[in-house]
Amino acid sequence: MTKNSNRMISDFSSKPRTHSFFADIDAYVASLGPVGKTLKAQASYSVKRKFLWLWAYEKTPDGILYLTVMLDGEVQDPQFHYVARVSSNRWNHHVEVKSEEMANSEWLHALIREGYAFAQR
């Protein structure tokens, strides 16, 4: 990491808590069925289309994992950091994962399942 850089990362080896959150979510996504995974600036997951992105920033403190799930409609819930319409029938639902409880919660699993189902259509 360069001193002034704050780029997105998908390698969490220097952030053990963040890596733990990522590993739990990654294992859950793999349990859903066939899914493609790409590791670049973000870890992204796809079936027929991408539906899930996970990342941190170089300067993000350990213990924060950013996650976005794409759905075909808006879901409102106070647990979202924000929700944004990115195109017709495409909504990004942004979550900040800051605990093992959140990473393994039924709420987050249900959201990821919804994204996975959307990506299969």
C-alpha positions as CSV (number, residue, x, y, z in Angstrom):
1,M,0.0,0.0,0.0
2,T,1.4,3.4,-0.9
3,K,1.1,6.1,1.7
4,N,-1.5,8.2,-0.1
5,S,-3.4,5.4,-1.8
6,N,-6.9,4.4,-0.7
7,R,-7.9,2.0,-3.5
8,M,-10.4,-0.8,-3.2
9,I,-9.0,-4.1,-2.3
10,S,-10.2,-7.7,-2.3
11,D,-7.1,-9.1,-0.6
12,F,-7.8,-8.9,3.1
13,S,-4.7,-10.7,4.3
14,S,-3.6,-7.6,6.3
15,K,-7.0,-7.3,7.9
16,P,-7.7,-10.5,9.8
17,R,-11.2,-9.5,11.1
18,T,-12.3,-8.3,7.7
19,H,-10.9,-11.5,6.1
20,S,-12.9,-13.5,8.6
21,F,-16.1,-11.7,7.5
22,F,-15.2,-12.2,3.9
23,A,-14.5,-16.0,4.4
24,D,-17.8,-16.5,6.1
25,I,-19.8,-14.7,3.3
26,D,-17.7,-16.4,0.6
27,A,-18.5,-19.9,2.0
28,Y,-22.2,-19.0,2.3
29,V,-22.3,-17.9,-1.4
30,A,-20.5,-21.1,-2.5
31,S,-23.2,-23.1,-0.6
32,L,-25.9,-21.6,-2.8
33,G,-24.9,-23.5,-5.9
34,P,-22.8,-22.8,-9.0
35,V,-21.4,-19.3,-8.9
36,G,-18.5,-17.5,-10.6
37,K,-16.1,-15.5,-8.5
38,T,-13.7,-12.8,-9.7
39,L,-11.0,-11.2,-7.5
40,K,-9.8,-7.8,-8.7
41,A,-10.3,-4.5,-6.9
42,Q,-13.4,-6.2,-5.5
43,A,-14.5,-9.8,-5.0
44,S,-17.5,-10.2,-7.3
45,Y,-19.9,-13.1,-7.7
46,S,-22.1,-14.0,-10.7
47,V,-24.4,-16.5,-12.2
48,K,-25.9,-15.2,-15.4
49,R,-25.0,-11.7,-14.2
50,K,-23.1,-10.2,-11.3
51,F,-25.1,-9.8,-8.1
52,L,-22.6,-9.4,-5.2
53,W,-19.5,-7.4,-4.6
54,L,-17.3,-7.4,-1.5
55,W,-14.4,-5.0,-0.8
56,A,-12.5,-2.8,1.7
57,Y,-10.3,0.2,1.0
58,E,-6.6,0.2,1.8
59,K,-7.1,2.7,4.6
60,T,-10.3,1.0,5.9
61,P,-9.7,-0.1,9.5
62,D,-9.7,-3.9,10.1
63,G,-13.2,-5.1,10.9
64,I,-15.2,-3.3,8.1
65,L,-16.2,-5.1,4.9
66,Y,-18.3,-3.3,2.3
67,L,-20.9,-5.4,0.4
68,T,-23.3,-4.6,-2.4
69,V,-26.1,-6.8,-3.6
70,M,-27.9,-6.1,-6.8
71,L,-31.6,-6.8,-7.0
72,D,-34.4,-6.0,-9.6
73,G,-36.3,-3.9,-7.1
74,E,-35.8,-1.6,-4.1
75,V,-35.8,-3.2,-0.7
76,Q,-36.1,-0.8,2.3
77,D,-34.5,-1.7,5.6
78,P,-32.7,0.4,8.2
79,Q,-29.8,-2.1,8.0
80,F,-28.8,-0.8,4.6
81,H,-26.1,1.9,4.5
82,Y,-27.8,3.1,1.3
83,V,-29.8,1.9,-1.7
84,A,-29.3,3.3,-5.2
85,R,-31.2,2.7,-8.4
86,V,-28.5,2.2,-11.0
87,S,-30.7,1.5,-14.0
88,S,-34.2,0.3,-14.9
89,N,-35.0,-2.6,-12.6
90,R,-31.5,-2.6,-11.1
91,W,-31.0,-1.5,-7.5
92,N,-27.8,-1.7,-5.5
93,H,-28.2,-2.4,-1.8
94,H,-25.1,-1.4,0.2
95,V,-24.3,-3.0,3.6
96,E,-21.4,-2.3,5.9
97,V,-20.4,-5.6,7.7
98,K,-18.8,-4.8,11.0
99,S,-19.3,-8.0,13.0
100,E,-19.3,-11.8,12.8
101,E,-23.0,-11.6,13.8
102,M,-23.8,-9.5,10.7
103,A,-21.6,-11.6,8.4
104,N,-23.5,-14.7,9.4
105,S,-27.0,-13.2,10.0
106,E,-30.1,-14.7,8.5
107,W,-31.0,-11.2,7.3
108,L,-27.8,-10.9,5.2
109,H,-28.1,-14.5,4.0
110,A,-31.6,-13.8,2.8
111,L,-30.4,-10.7,1.0
112,I,-27.6,-12.7,-0.7
113,R,-30.1,-15.5,-1.6
114,E,-32.4,-12.9,-3.2
115,G,-29.4,-11.6,-5.2
116,Y,-28.4,-15.1,-6.3
117,A,-32.0,-15.8,-7.5
118,F,-32.0,-12.5,-9.4
119,A,-28.7,-13.4,-11.0
120,Q,-30.1,-16.7,-12.2
121,R,-32.9,-15.1,-14.3
